[in-house]
Amino acid sequence: MPKLKDILKNEYVKSLIFLAIILGSVGAFWLGLRIYLQTDYPLFVVASGSMETTLYRGDLIVVQGGLNTSDIVAAYETGDIIVFHRPDSPEELIVHRAVEKYQNGDAYLKTKGDNNPGRDPWDVYDNDLVGKVVWIIPYLGYIPLFVHTPAGTATIVILIIILIILEFALPLTKEKKKPEQLTEEAGDSNVNSS
């Protein structure tokens, strides 16, 4: 039975451990962001031009959650930019500016995209609100936007295949060449000594 020390020296095991550390680190970072920012959506990619000239397609935004509609500043051109579940299609997330706030009865917000001609036709209540935008990272969102296209998916699959080939297939060919090289070198030294 192989010892743990010998198993840990194996290059494949080292690669798997390294991959597990990377995946664990990414997962811990994502969980930490969710806890710190109090939302399931701490990072969000702007996917349309409805908020231009403030946010552009491909911007990555950081979202602070744990807020109610009463915590949001609502004003044309200067109100908070919020992320919310579209009331008539809850699986869709929208990034628009809060332009009006209504406090009578259940508090709710009216929203508008900065680049849109009019207000949105819906009301945003507390249960729709994901959070408000607290930071913008330009252009970084193009990576996930590209990955969600057919060309992006194909690129990722090709890169994974190339990495697997580089990691597993190339070392095997090097190991196969070593015994041949040794016999060639031995043959060369015999020729030189004659």
C-alpha positions as CSV (number, residue, x, y, z in Angstrom):
1,M,0.0,0.0,0.0
2,P,1.5,3.4,-1.0
3,K,2.3,5.8,1.8
4,L,0.7,9.3,2.0
5,K,4.1,10.9,1.4
6,D,4.5,9.0,-1.9
7,I,0.9,9.8,-3.0
8,L,1.5,13.5,-2.3
9,K,4.6,13.5,-4.6
10,N,2.5,12.4,-7.6
11,E,2.1,15.2,-10.0
12,Y,-1.6,14.4,-10.7
13,V,-2.4,14.5,-7.0
14,K,-0.5,17.9,-6.7
15,S,-2.5,19.3,-9.6
16,L,-5.8,18.1,-8.0
17,I,-4.8,19.6,-4.6
18,F,-3.9,22.9,-6.3
19,L,-7.2,22.9,-8.2
20,A,-9.1,22.2,-5.0
21,I,-7.3,25.1,-3.2
22,I,-8.2,27.5,-6.1
23,L,-11.8,26.4,-6.1
24,G,-12.0,26.6,-2.3
25,S,-10.5,30.1,-2.4
26,V,-13.0,31.3,-5.0
27,G,-15.9,29.8,-3.1
28,A,-14.7,31.4,0.2
29,F,-14.3,34.8,-1.5
30,W,-17.8,34.6,-3.0
31,L,-19.3,33.5,0.3
32,G,-17.4,36.3,2.1
33,L,-18.7,38.9,-0.3
34,R,-22.3,37.6,0.1
35,I,-22.0,37.8,3.9
36,Y,-20.3,41.2,3.9
37,L,-22.5,42.9,1.4
38,Q,-25.7,41.1,2.7
39,T,-26.9,39.9,-0.7
40,D,-27.0,36.8,-2.8
41,Y,-25.9,39.0,-5.8
42,P,-22.8,41.0,-4.5
43,L,-21.4,41.3,-8.1
44,F,-23.5,42.0,-11.1
45,V,-22.8,42.6,-14.7
46,V,-24.5,45.4,-16.6
47,A,-26.0,43.7,-19.7
48,S,-27.8,46.5,-21.5
49,G,-27.3,50.2,-22.3
50,S,-30.4,51.4,-20.4
51,M,-28.2,53.2,-17.8
52,E,-25.8,54.9,-20.1
53,T,-24.1,57.4,-19.5
54,T,-23.7,56.3,-15.9
55,L,-23.2,52.5,-16.4
56,Y,-22.2,50.8,-19.6
57,R,-22.7,47.4,-20.9
58,G,-19.8,45.3,-19.6
59,D,-19.4,47.2,-16.3
60,L,-19.1,45.0,-13.2
61,I,-21.0,46.5,-10.3
62,V,-20.7,45.8,-6.6
63,V,-24.1,45.7,-4.8
64,Q,-24.8,46.4,-1.2
65,G,-27.8,44.5,0.1
66,G,-29.6,44.4,3.4
67,L,-31.6,47.5,2.5
68,N,-35.3,48.5,2.4
69,T,-36.9,50.9,0.0
70,S,-36.9,53.5,2.8
71,D,-33.0,53.3,2.8
72,I,-32.9,54.3,-0.8
73,V,-32.4,57.9,-2.0
74,A,-34.8,58.6,-4.9
75,A,-34.4,61.5,-7.2
76,Y,-34.1,62.1,-11.0
77,E,-30.4,62.1,-12.1
78,T,-29.1,61.8,-8.5
79,G,-31.0,59.0,-6.9
80,D,-29.4,55.7,-5.9
81,I,-28.8,53.1,-8.6
82,I,-30.5,49.9,-7.4
83,V,-30.6,46.3,-8.5
84,F,-34.0,44.6,-8.2
85,H,-36.1,41.7,-9.3
86,R,-38.3,42.9,-12.1
87,P,-41.8,42.7,-10.5
88,D,-43.5,41.2,-13.6
89,S,-40.7,38.7,-14.2
90,P,-38.9,38.0,-10.8
91,E,-36.2,35.8,-12.3
92,E,-34.9,38.9,-14.2
93,L,-32.6,41.4,-12.4
94,I,-32.7,45.1,-13.4
95,V,-30.3,47.9,-12.7
96,H,-32.0,51.3,-12.8
97,R,-32.1,54.5,-10.8
98,A,-34.6,55.1,-8.1
99,V,-36.4,58.3,-9.2
100,E,-39.4,58.5,-6.8
101,K,-40.3,57.1,-3.4
102,Y,-43.8,56.6,-2.1
103,Q,-44.2,56.1,1.7
104,N,-48.0,55.9,2.0
105,G,-49.0,52.4,3.1
106,D,-46.4,49.9,1.7
107,A,-43.3,51.9,0.7
108,Y,-42.2,51.5,-2.9
109,L,-40.0,53.0,-5.5
110,K,-40.4,54.2,-9.1
111,T,-37.4,53.5,-11.3
112,K,-36.0,54.6,-14.6
113,G,-33.0,53.8,-16.8
114,D,-30.9,56.9,-17.3
115,N,-30.9,56.3,-21.0
116,N,-34.6,55.4,-21.2
117,P,-37.2,58.1,-22.2
118,G,-39.6,57.4,-19.4
119,R,-40.1,55.7,-16.0
120,D,-40.5,52.0,-15.7
121,P,-44.1,50.8,-15.6
122,W,-43.7,48.9,-12.3
123,D,-43.4,49.6,-8.6
124,V,-40.4,48.2,-6.7
125,Y,-41.2,47.0,-3.1
126,D,-38.9,45.8,-0.4
127,N,-39.2,42.1,-1.5
128,D,-38.1,43.1,-5.0
129,L,-35.0,45.1,-3.9
130,V,-31.6,43.3,-4.1
131,G,-29.5,46.3,-3.1
132,K,-27.9,49.5,-4.3
133,V,-24.8,50.0,-6.4
134,V,-21.8,51.0,-4.3
135,W,-18.9,50.5,-6.7
136,I,-18.4,50.3,-10.5
137,I,-15.5,48.4,-12.2
138,P,-15.5,49.3,-15.9
139,Y,-15.1,46.7,-18.6
140,L,-14.5,43.7,-16.3
141,G,-18.0,42.4,-16.9
142,Y,-17.2,41.7,-20.5
143,I,-15.6,38.4,-19.4
144,P,-18.8,36.8,-18.0
145,L,-20.9,38.4,-20.8
146,F,-18.6,36.7,-23.4
147,V,-18.6,33.3,-21.5
148,H,-22.5,33.3,-21.7
149,T,-22.4,33.4,-25.5
150,P,-22.0,30.3,-27.7
151,A,-18.5,31.5,-28.8
152,G,-17.5,32.1,-25.2
153,T,-18.7,28.6,-24.1
154,A,-16.8,27.0,-27.0
155,T,-13.7,28.9,-26.0
156,I,-13.9,27.8,-22.4
157,V,-14.4,24.1,-23.5
158,I,-11.4,24.4,-25.9
159,L,-9.2,25.9,-23.1
160,I,-10.2,23.2,-20.7
161,I,-9.3,20.5,-23.2
162,I,-5.9,22.2,-24.0
163,L,-5.2,22.4,-20.2
164,I,-6.0,18.7,-19.8
165,I,-3.8,17.8,-22.7
166,L,-0.9,20.0,-21.3
167,E,-1.4,18.6,-17.8
168,F,-1.8,14.9,-18.4
169,A,-0.8,14.0,-22.0
170,L,2.4,15.9,-22.4
171,P,4.0,14.5,-19.2
172,L,3.2,11.0,-20.3
173,T,5.0,11.5,-23.6
174,K,8.0,12.9,-21.8
175,E,8.1,9.9,-19.5
176,K,8.0,7.5,-22.4
177,K,10.9,9.3,-24.1
178,K,13.2,9.1,-21.1
179,P,14.0,5.3,-21.4
180,E,14.6,5.7,-25.1
181,Q,16.9,8.6,-24.5
182,L,18.9,6.6,-21.9
183,T,19.5,3.7,-24.3
184,E,20.5,6.2,-27.1
185,E,22.9,7.9,-24.7
186,A,24.3,4.6,-23.6
187,G,24.8,3.6,-27.3
188,D,26.5,7.0,-28.0
189,S,28.9,6.5,-25.1
190,N,29.8,3.0,-26.4
191,V,30.5,4.5,-29.8
192,N,32.7,7.2,-28.4
193,S,34.8,4.7,-26.3
194,S,35.6,2.5,-29.3
